[in-house]
Amino acid sequence: MLACLDSERNPVCAATVLVAVGLLADHDPDGRLRRHLDHGHPLLRWAAATALVRLLAARPTAALGLPSAERIAAELAAFGAGPAPAPATAHHAGDLHSYTVRSLMCLMGAAEDPDGVLLEIVRALPRVEETGVVPRPLAVRAGAAGGPV
């Protein structure tokens, strides 16, 4: 699957591959996920960050060599603060902002500054259309941090 990334010109297809690798892999083969964090297309940066979150959540011990949780959170937050690109991958039924918040929530345990990640979640919330994405404890903590909920 990863061999296809080098020649794939369609950002939606490439993003789908990146997310799939995150769902299936237990490490970052050849650093390809990390390299896509700096891609010129925001959908591919989001997909790489999403895949890296999955790796960190599935195997925290594999975090050596991966970007920091804060670096990944920053990319997700940048994506979450803006409108979703069109066209976009159909992952999570196309609700990429909701999935971005879920991914950020997963990073809170790996981050050196979980409150900083929480603030990034709060910034992304206005773009989330599905209201069930935010559990009550997170909403309470966001309110205590001074952010809108």
PyMOL CGO cylinders between C-alpha atoms (Angstrom):
from pymol import cmd
from pymol.cgo import CYLINDER

trace = [
    CYLINDER, 0.00, 0.00, 0.00, 2.74, 2.44, 0.92, 0.3, 1, 1, 1, 1, 1, 1,
    CYLINDER, 2.74, 2.44, 0.92, 4.49, 1.92, -2.40, 0.3, 1, 1, 1, 1, 1, 1,
    CYLINDER, 4.49, 1.92, -2.40, 1.46, 3.53, -4.04, 0.3, 1, 1, 1, 1, 1, 1,
    CYLINDER, 1.46, 3.53, -4.04, 1.99, 6.78, -2.14, 0.3, 1, 1, 1, 1, 1, 1,
    CYLINDER, 1.99, 6.78, -2.14, 5.08, 7.82, -4.07, 0.3, 1, 1, 1, 1, 1, 1,
    CYLINDER, 5.08, 7.82, -4.07, 3.27, 7.85, -7.40, 0.3, 1, 1, 1, 1, 1, 1,
    CYLINDER, 3.27, 7.85, -7.40, -0.26, 8.76, -6.25, 0.3, 1, 1, 1, 1, 1, 1,
    CYLINDER, -0.26, 8.76, -6.25, -1.31, 12.18, -7.55, 0.3, 1, 1, 1, 1, 1, 1,
    CYLINDER, -1.31, 12.18, -7.55, -4.87, 12.20, -6.21, 0.3, 1, 1, 1, 1, 1, 1,
    CYLINDER, -4.87, 12.20, -6.21, -4.79, 13.68, -2.67, 0.3, 1, 1, 1, 1, 1, 1,
    CYLINDER, -4.79, 13.68, -2.67, -8.00, 11.88, -1.66, 0.3, 1, 1, 1, 1, 1, 1,
    CYLINDER, -8.00, 11.88, -1.66, -6.54, 8.49, -2.61, 0.3, 1, 1, 1, 1, 1, 1,
    CYLINDER, -6.54, 8.49, -2.61, -3.24, 9.28, -0.91, 0.3, 1, 1, 1, 1, 1, 1,
    CYLINDER, -3.24, 9.28, -0.91, -5.03, 10.44, 2.25, 0.3, 1, 1, 1, 1, 1, 1,
    CYLINDER, -5.03, 10.44, 2.25, -7.08, 7.26, 2.31, 0.3, 1, 1, 1, 1, 1, 1,
    CYLINDER, -7.08, 7.26, 2.31, -3.89, 5.18, 2.07, 0.3, 1, 1, 1, 1, 1, 1,
    CYLINDER, -3.89, 5.18, 2.07, -2.27, 7.13, 4.91, 0.3, 1, 1, 1, 1, 1, 1,
    CYLINDER, -2.27, 7.13, 4.91, -5.27, 6.67, 7.21, 0.3, 1, 1, 1, 1, 1, 1,
    CYLINDER, -5.27, 6.67, 7.21, -5.43, 2.96, 6.30, 0.3, 1, 1, 1, 1, 1, 1,
    CYLINDER, -5.43, 2.96, 6.30, -1.76, 2.53, 7.17, 0.3, 1, 1, 1, 1, 1, 1,
    CYLINDER, -1.76, 2.53, 7.17, -2.44, 4.10, 10.55, 0.3, 1, 1, 1, 1, 1, 1,
    CYLINDER, -2.44, 4.10, 10.55, -5.28, 1.70, 11.14, 0.3, 1, 1, 1, 1, 1, 1,
    CYLINDER, -5.28, 1.70, 11.14, -3.28, -1.36, 10.09, 0.3, 1, 1, 1, 1, 1, 1,
    CYLINDER, -3.28, -1.36, 10.09, 0.36, -0.71, 10.95, 0.3, 1, 1, 1, 1, 1, 1,
    CYLINDER, 0.36, -0.71, 10.95, 2.15, -0.90, 14.26, 0.3, 1, 1, 1, 1, 1, 1,
    CYLINDER, 2.15, -0.90, 14.26, 5.02, 1.40, 13.26, 0.3, 1, 1, 1, 1, 1, 1,
    CYLINDER, 5.02, 1.40, 13.26, 5.90, 4.10, 10.73, 0.3, 1, 1, 1, 1, 1, 1,
    CYLINDER, 5.90, 4.10, 10.73, 7.44, 2.10, 7.88, 0.3, 1, 1, 1, 1, 1, 1,
    CYLINDER, 7.44, 2.10, 7.88, 10.33, 3.99, 6.30, 0.3, 1, 1, 1, 1, 1, 1,
    CYLINDER, 10.33, 3.99, 6.30, 9.17, 7.24, 7.97, 0.3, 1, 1, 1, 1, 1, 1,
    CYLINDER, 9.17, 7.24, 7.97, 6.58, 7.83, 5.25, 0.3, 1, 1, 1, 1, 1, 1,
    CYLINDER, 6.58, 7.83, 5.25, 3.89, 8.94, 7.69, 0.3, 1, 1, 1, 1, 1, 1,
    CYLINDER, 3.89, 8.94, 7.69, 6.26, 11.44, 9.31, 0.3, 1, 1, 1, 1, 1, 1,
    CYLINDER, 6.26, 11.44, 9.31, 7.28, 12.88, 5.95, 0.3, 1, 1, 1, 1, 1, 1,
    CYLINDER, 7.28, 12.88, 5.95, 3.65, 13.54, 5.03, 0.3, 1, 1, 1, 1, 1, 1,
    CYLINDER, 3.65, 13.54, 5.03, 3.22, 15.80, 8.08, 0.3, 1, 1, 1, 1, 1, 1,
    CYLINDER, 3.22, 15.80, 8.08, 5.08, 18.40, 5.97, 0.3, 1, 1, 1, 1, 1, 1,
    CYLINDER, 5.08, 18.40, 5.97, 3.19, 17.77, 2.71, 0.3, 1, 1, 1, 1, 1, 1,
    CYLINDER, 3.19, 17.77, 2.71, 1.90, 20.78, 0.81, 0.3, 1, 1, 1, 1, 1, 1,
    CYLINDER, 1.90, 20.78, 0.81, -1.70, 19.54, 0.80, 0.3, 1, 1, 1, 1, 1, 1,
    CYLINDER, -1.70, 19.54, 0.80, -3.65, 19.96, 4.08, 0.3, 1, 1, 1, 1, 1, 1,
    CYLINDER, -3.65, 19.96, 4.08, -5.63, 16.75, 3.57, 0.3, 1, 1, 1, 1, 1, 1,
    CYLINDER, -5.63, 16.75, 3.57, -2.43, 14.72, 3.40, 0.3, 1, 1, 1, 1, 1, 1,
    CYLINDER, -2.43, 14.72, 3.40, -1.00, 16.42, 6.48, 0.3, 1, 1, 1, 1, 1, 1,
    CYLINDER, -1.00, 16.42, 6.48, -4.27, 15.62, 8.32, 0.3, 1, 1, 1, 1, 1, 1,
    CYLINDER, -4.27, 15.62, 8.32, -4.16, 12.01, 7.16, 0.3, 1, 1, 1, 1, 1, 1,
    CYLINDER, -4.16, 12.01, 7.16, -0.54, 11.59, 8.25, 0.3, 1, 1, 1, 1, 1, 1,
    CYLINDER, -0.54, 11.59, 8.25, -1.30, 13.13, 11.66, 0.3, 1, 1, 1, 1, 1, 1,
    CYLINDER, -1.30, 13.13, 11.66, -4.38, 10.91, 12.00, 0.3, 1, 1, 1, 1, 1, 1,
    CYLINDER, -4.38, 10.91, 12.00, -2.32, 7.81, 11.18, 0.3, 1, 1, 1, 1, 1, 1,
    CYLINDER, -2.32, 7.81, 11.18, 0.41, 8.80, 13.64, 0.3, 1, 1, 1, 1, 1, 1,
    CYLINDER, 0.41, 8.80, 13.64, -2.17, 9.23, 16.41, 0.3, 1, 1, 1, 1, 1, 1,
    CYLINDER, -2.17, 9.23, 16.41, -3.35, 5.69, 15.75, 0.3, 1, 1, 1, 1, 1, 1,
    CYLINDER, -3.35, 5.69, 15.75, 0.22, 4.42, 16.03, 0.3, 1, 1, 1, 1, 1, 1,
    CYLINDER, 0.22, 4.42, 16.03, 0.80, 6.27, 19.29, 0.3, 1, 1, 1, 1, 1, 1,
    CYLINDER, 0.80, 6.27, 19.29, -2.48, 5.00, 20.73, 0.3, 1, 1, 1, 1, 1, 1,
    CYLINDER, -2.48, 5.00, 20.73, -1.93, 1.41, 19.63, 0.3, 1, 1, 1, 1, 1, 1,
    CYLINDER, -1.93, 1.41, 19.63, 1.74, 1.15, 20.57, 0.3, 1, 1, 1, 1, 1, 1,
    CYLINDER, 1.74, 1.15, 20.57, 3.02, 3.92, 22.84, 0.3, 1, 1, 1, 1, 1, 1,
    CYLINDER, 3.02, 3.92, 22.84, 6.37, 2.13, 23.03, 0.3, 1, 1, 1, 1, 1, 1,
    CYLINDER, 6.37, 2.13, 23.03, 6.76, 2.62, 19.27, 0.3, 1, 1, 1, 1, 1, 1,
    CYLINDER, 6.76, 2.62, 19.27, 6.75, 6.39, 19.80, 0.3, 1, 1, 1, 1, 1, 1,
    CYLINDER, 6.75, 6.39, 19.80, 10.54, 6.54, 19.54, 0.3, 1, 1, 1, 1, 1, 1,
    CYLINDER, 10.54, 6.54, 19.54, 11.31, 8.23, 16.28, 0.3, 1, 1, 1, 1, 1, 1,
    CYLINDER, 11.31, 8.23, 16.28, 7.77, 9.54, 15.85, 0.3, 1, 1, 1, 1, 1, 1,
    CYLINDER, 7.77, 9.54, 15.85, 7.01, 13.26, 16.00, 0.3, 1, 1, 1, 1, 1, 1,
    CYLINDER, 7.01, 13.26, 16.00, 5.95, 14.57, 19.40, 0.3, 1, 1, 1, 1, 1, 1,
    CYLINDER, 5.95, 14.57, 19.40, 2.31, 14.49, 20.40, 0.3, 1, 1, 1, 1, 1, 1,
    CYLINDER, 2.31, 14.49, 20.40, 2.42, 18.30, 20.36, 0.3, 1, 1, 1, 1, 1, 1,
    CYLINDER, 2.42, 18.30, 20.36, 3.65, 18.35, 16.73, 0.3, 1, 1, 1, 1, 1, 1,
    CYLINDER, 3.65, 18.35, 16.73, 0.89, 15.96, 15.69, 0.3, 1, 1, 1, 1, 1, 1,
    CYLINDER, 0.89, 15.96, 15.69, -1.69, 17.92, 17.71, 0.3, 1, 1, 1, 1, 1, 1,
    CYLINDER, -1.69, 17.92, 17.71, -0.61, 21.16, 16.03, 0.3, 1, 1, 1, 1, 1, 1,
    CYLINDER, -0.61, 21.16, 16.03, -1.26, 19.69, 12.59, 0.3, 1, 1, 1, 1, 1, 1,
    CYLINDER, -1.26, 19.69, 12.59, -4.63, 18.29, 13.62, 0.3, 1, 1, 1, 1, 1, 1,
    CYLINDER, -4.63, 18.29, 13.62, -5.56, 21.59, 15.25, 0.3, 1, 1, 1, 1, 1, 1,
    CYLINDER, -5.56, 21.59, 15.25, -4.65, 23.56, 12.13, 0.3, 1, 1, 1, 1, 1, 1,
    CYLINDER, -4.65, 23.56, 12.13, -6.90, 21.26, 10.10, 0.3, 1, 1, 1, 1, 1, 1,
    CYLINDER, -6.90, 21.26, 10.10, -9.67, 21.36, 12.70, 0.3, 1, 1, 1, 1, 1, 1,
    CYLINDER, -9.67, 21.36, 12.70, -9.75, 25.15, 12.79, 0.3, 1, 1, 1, 1, 1, 1,
    CYLINDER, -9.75, 25.15, 12.79, -10.49, 25.52, 9.09, 0.3, 1, 1, 1, 1, 1, 1,
    CYLINDER, -10.49, 25.52, 9.09, -13.07, 24.25, 6.64, 0.3, 1, 1, 1, 1, 1, 1,
    CYLINDER, -13.07, 24.25, 6.64, -12.68, 20.69, 5.42, 0.3, 1, 1, 1, 1, 1, 1,
    CYLINDER, -12.68, 20.69, 5.42, -11.06, 20.53, 2.00, 0.3, 1, 1, 1, 1, 1, 1,
    CYLINDER, -11.06, 20.53, 2.00, -13.17, 19.43, -0.92, 0.3, 1, 1, 1, 1, 1, 1,
    CYLINDER, -13.17, 19.43, -0.92, -12.93, 16.80, -2.10, 0.3, 1, 1, 1, 1, 1, 1,
    CYLINDER, -12.93, 16.80, -2.10, -11.98, 14.89, 1.03, 0.3, 1, 1, 1, 1, 1, 1,
    CYLINDER, -11.98, 14.89, 1.03, -11.63, 11.28, 2.03, 0.3, 1, 1, 1, 1, 1, 1,
    CYLINDER, -11.63, 11.28, 2.03, -14.79, 9.46, 3.08, 0.3, 1, 1, 1, 1, 1, 1,
    CYLINDER, -14.79, 9.46, 3.08, -13.14, 8.25, 6.28, 0.3, 1, 1, 1, 1, 1, 1,
    CYLINDER, -13.14, 8.25, 6.28, -15.50, 8.53, 9.27, 0.3, 1, 1, 1, 1, 1, 1,
    CYLINDER, -15.50, 8.53, 9.27, -18.40, 9.16, 6.86, 0.3, 1, 1, 1, 1, 1, 1,
    CYLINDER, -18.40, 9.16, 6.86, -16.64, 12.31, 5.68, 0.3, 1, 1, 1, 1, 1, 1,
    CYLINDER, -16.64, 12.31, 5.68, -16.90, 13.99, 9.11, 0.3, 1, 1, 1, 1, 1, 1,
    CYLINDER, -16.90, 13.99, 9.11, -13.20, 14.80, 9.34, 0.3, 1, 1, 1, 1, 1, 1,
    CYLINDER, -13.20, 14.80, 9.34, -13.61, 17.51, 11.97, 0.3, 1, 1, 1, 1, 1, 1,
    CYLINDER, -13.61, 17.51, 11.97, -15.32, 15.11, 14.35, 0.3, 1, 1, 1, 1, 1, 1,
    CYLINDER, -15.32, 15.11, 14.35, -12.57, 12.55, 13.80, 0.3, 1, 1, 1, 1, 1, 1,
    CYLINDER, -12.57, 12.55, 13.80, -9.97, 15.27, 14.32, 0.3, 1, 1, 1, 1, 1, 1,
    CYLINDER, -9.97, 15.27, 14.32, -11.40, 16.02, 17.76, 0.3, 1, 1, 1, 1, 1, 1,
    CYLINDER, -11.40, 16.02, 17.76, -11.38, 12.31, 18.60, 0.3, 1, 1, 1, 1, 1, 1,
    CYLINDER, -11.38, 12.31, 18.60, -7.76, 12.07, 17.48, 0.3, 1, 1, 1, 1, 1, 1,
    CYLINDER, -7.76, 12.07, 17.48, -6.81, 15.07, 19.59, 0.3, 1, 1, 1, 1, 1, 1,
    CYLINDER, -6.81, 15.07, 19.59, -8.53, 13.46, 22.58, 0.3, 1, 1, 1, 1, 1, 1,
    CYLINDER, -8.53, 13.46, 22.58, -6.35, 10.37, 22.08, 0.3, 1, 1, 1, 1, 1, 1,
    CYLINDER, -6.35, 10.37, 22.08, -3.23, 12.55, 22.15, 0.3, 1, 1, 1, 1, 1, 1,
    CYLINDER, -3.23, 12.55, 22.15, -3.98, 14.04, 25.55, 0.3, 1, 1, 1, 1, 1, 1,
    CYLINDER, -3.98, 14.04, 25.55, -2.45, 11.05, 27.35, 0.3, 1, 1, 1, 1, 1, 1,
    CYLINDER, -2.45, 11.05, 27.35, 0.75, 11.20, 25.29, 0.3, 1, 1, 1, 1, 1, 1,
    CYLINDER, 0.75, 11.20, 25.29, 1.27, 14.96, 25.41, 0.3, 1, 1, 1, 1, 1, 1,
    CYLINDER, 1.27, 14.96, 25.41, 3.61, 16.72, 27.80, 0.3, 1, 1, 1, 1, 1, 1,
    CYLINDER, 3.61, 16.72, 27.80, 1.05, 19.54, 27.92, 0.3, 1, 1, 1, 1, 1, 1,
    CYLINDER, 1.05, 19.54, 27.92, -2.41, 17.90, 27.85, 0.3, 1, 1, 1, 1, 1, 1,
    CYLINDER, -2.41, 17.90, 27.85, -4.07, 21.24, 28.60, 0.3, 1, 1, 1, 1, 1, 1,
    CYLINDER, -4.07, 21.24, 28.60, -2.50, 22.65, 25.44, 0.3, 1, 1, 1, 1, 1, 1,
    CYLINDER, -2.50, 22.65, 25.44, -4.00, 19.79, 23.46, 0.3, 1, 1, 1, 1, 1, 1,
    CYLINDER, -4.00, 19.79, 23.46, -7.32, 20.44, 25.21, 0.3, 1, 1, 1, 1, 1, 1,
    CYLINDER, -7.32, 20.44, 25.21, -7.25, 24.03, 24.00, 0.3, 1, 1, 1, 1, 1, 1,
    CYLINDER, -7.25, 24.03, 24.00, -6.69, 22.79, 20.45, 0.3, 1, 1, 1, 1, 1, 1,
    CYLINDER, -6.69, 22.79, 20.45, -9.76, 20.59, 20.86, 0.3, 1, 1, 1, 1, 1, 1,
    CYLINDER, -9.76, 20.59, 20.86, -11.81, 23.56, 22.01, 0.3, 1, 1, 1, 1, 1, 1,
    CYLINDER, -11.81, 23.56, 22.01, -10.66, 25.54, 18.95, 0.3, 1, 1, 1, 1, 1, 1,
    CYLINDER, -10.66, 25.54, 18.95, -11.78, 22.73, 16.64, 0.3, 1, 1, 1, 1, 1, 1,
    CYLINDER, -11.78, 22.73, 16.64, -15.22, 22.27, 18.26, 0.3, 1, 1, 1, 1, 1, 1,
    CYLINDER, -15.22, 22.27, 18.26, -17.04, 24.97, 16.26, 0.3, 1, 1, 1, 1, 1, 1,
    CYLINDER, -17.04, 24.97, 16.26, -16.40, 22.98, 13.07, 0.3, 1, 1, 1, 1, 1, 1,
    CYLINDER, -16.40, 22.98, 13.07, -17.81, 19.72, 14.47, 0.3, 1, 1, 1, 1, 1, 1,
    CYLINDER, -17.81, 19.72, 14.47, -21.27, 18.96, 13.19, 0.3, 1, 1, 1, 1, 1, 1,
    CYLINDER, -21.27, 18.96, 13.19, -21.92, 15.78, 15.20, 0.3, 1, 1, 1, 1, 1, 1,
    CYLINDER, -21.92, 15.78, 15.20, -22.67, 16.83, 18.78, 0.3, 1, 1, 1, 1, 1, 1,
    CYLINDER, -22.67, 16.83, 18.78, -22.11, 13.37, 20.25, 0.3, 1, 1, 1, 1, 1, 1,
    CYLINDER, -22.11, 13.37, 20.25, -18.36, 13.59, 19.72, 0.3, 1, 1, 1, 1, 1, 1,
    CYLINDER, -18.36, 13.59, 19.72, -17.66, 15.46, 22.96, 0.3, 1, 1, 1, 1, 1, 1,
    CYLINDER, -17.66, 15.46, 22.96, -18.10, 13.41, 26.13, 0.3, 1, 1, 1, 1, 1, 1,
    CYLINDER, -18.10, 13.41, 26.13, -19.36, 15.19, 29.24, 0.3, 1, 1, 1, 1, 1, 1,
    CYLINDER, -19.36, 15.19, 29.24, -16.03, 15.03, 31.19, 0.3, 1, 1, 1, 1, 1, 1,
    CYLINDER, -16.03, 15.03, 31.19, -14.24, 16.74, 28.31, 0.3, 1, 1, 1, 1, 1, 1,
    CYLINDER, -14.24, 16.74, 28.31, -16.89, 19.45, 28.10, 0.3, 1, 1, 1, 1, 1, 1,
    CYLINDER, -16.89, 19.45, 28.10, -16.54, 20.10, 31.83, 0.3, 1, 1, 1, 1, 1, 1,
    CYLINDER, -16.54, 20.10, 31.83, -12.75, 20.27, 31.59, 0.3, 1, 1, 1, 1, 1, 1,
    CYLINDER, -12.75, 20.27, 31.59, -12.94, 22.59, 28.57, 0.3, 1, 1, 1, 1, 1, 1,
    CYLINDER, -12.94, 22.59, 28.57, -15.22, 24.92, 30.52, 0.3, 1, 1, 1, 1, 1, 1,
    CYLINDER, -15.22, 24.92, 30.52, -12.80, 24.92, 33.44, 0.3, 1, 1, 1, 1, 1, 1,
    CYLINDER, -12.80, 24.92, 33.44, -9.97, 25.83, 31.06, 0.3, 1, 1, 1, 1, 1, 1,
    CYLINDER, -9.97, 25.83, 31.06, -11.84, 28.97, 30.07, 0.3, 1, 1, 1, 1, 1, 1,
    CYLINDER, -11.84, 28.97, 30.07, -12.75, 27.93, 26.56, 0.3, 1, 1, 1, 1, 1, 1,
    CYLINDER, -12.75, 27.93, 26.56, -16.18, 27.93, 24.97, 0.3, 1, 1, 1, 1, 1, 1,
    CYLINDER, -16.18, 27.93, 24.97, -17.98, 24.62, 24.91, 0.3, 1, 1, 1, 1, 1, 1,
]
cmd.load_cgo(trace, "trace")
